[in-house]
Amino acid sequence: MRWFLGVVALSAMAVAASAQEAWRARLDSELDAATRVAVLAMVDSARVARLPAMALVNKALEGAGKRASGAQIVAAVQSLGGELRASRTALGHASRPDEITAGAHALHAGVDANALGKLRRVSVGRELTTPLTVLTDLVARGVPPAAASDAVITLTQAGLRDAGFSKFQQAVRLDIDHGADPASATRIRARGAVIGRGGAPRG
Amino acid sequence: MPEIDHNKLDEVVSELRRPTPLDASFDRRVMRAIRAVAMRPLRLISPLMPMPRWRVWSAFAAVAAGMLAVSVIPAFRSNPAQPVQFVLVAPEASTVQVVGDFNGWNARHAAFAAENRGGGVWTVTAPIPPGHHRYAFLVDDSLWVPDPTAPRVADEDFGHPNSALVVESAR
């Protein structure tokens, strides 16, 4: 049986390898030779380091799609590679690829790596992709990174699930769109979400 | 060095050179055995393989099962896609395309071309694999617009902001 399962796994790996060939072909067709070589080197390094290398491929393809120069693409991929490493260090090596990618975006937005570590510590075993995505959104909408981190950590600690995080993000976005101060909107909506969970609000 | 008994040696050689008597059916039996092997090629190669024949057959079966599992049976797929609706209100637009991680930032992907449903409301529903994705709308092949209702990604490396999408696994 073990033998049988081993061969099934090898077959699945063969199919995955063919998918990999597809994105390599896309890079070949979208990037000039020098940019392609530099990007592939960074992608291979990320794969060796067991980082989510597809995030780098997507960044390069985004640059090509947006008609960025080769130098811009290489710089963006390099920057994201560093953020993926920092994200995994902060979130822990057992983190899922999507969590690491979402964490990298949070770091890029200006969130402190210590905040990511704290988020992981208060939510062991919980999938953090959505909380990290909401955290990045808050900072991108003008909420100071420390205030945004506090809110997301508090909500995660209170046991808010992904659907609750989505509602929280939408409420804060609408408040900001209507002219509210981003930090105040975040603090007030976070208190409301915690009360809604039956928890005691902080601050 | 011991002395060789040439007479004894000659006797042995002549005995070895003596034709072995074969019965009349020998040729027929050899040819039947060869034909039987030719009918089952696996028997022919099995002596070359350091594994029993049943293992060779089970390997073929396992490869077939693996291919079937990853390509046909949705439950075995690592990324069963979920339908996601994208909506943008753009009354002045002539074309709206959804472009992102899920389609390799390909602005010509037909499955992600939005349709004008009237009143300037552009929409498309497309299958998106589970996971974290970044995307944007490309209006009139020239203007990049983030999804106003989706979380933002602060990654304006190429001068245009993106939106984030997290698709949950169906399981």
Interface residues (C-beta under 8 A of the other chain):
Chain A: W3 F4 L5 G6 V7 V8 A9 L10 S11 A12 A14 V15 A16 W23 R26 M54 N58 K59 L61 E62 G63 A64 G65 K66 A68 Q72 A75 A76 S79 L80 P97 D98 T101 A102 H105 H108 A109 G110 T129 T130 T133 V134 T136 D137 V139 A140 R141 D162 Q169 Q170 R173
Chain B: R55 S58 A59 A61 A62 V63 A65 G66 M67 A69 V70 S71 S78 V99 D101 G104 W105 N106 A107 G131 H132 R134 W144 T149 P151 R152 V153 A154 D155 D157 F158 G159 H160 P161 N162 A164 V166 E168
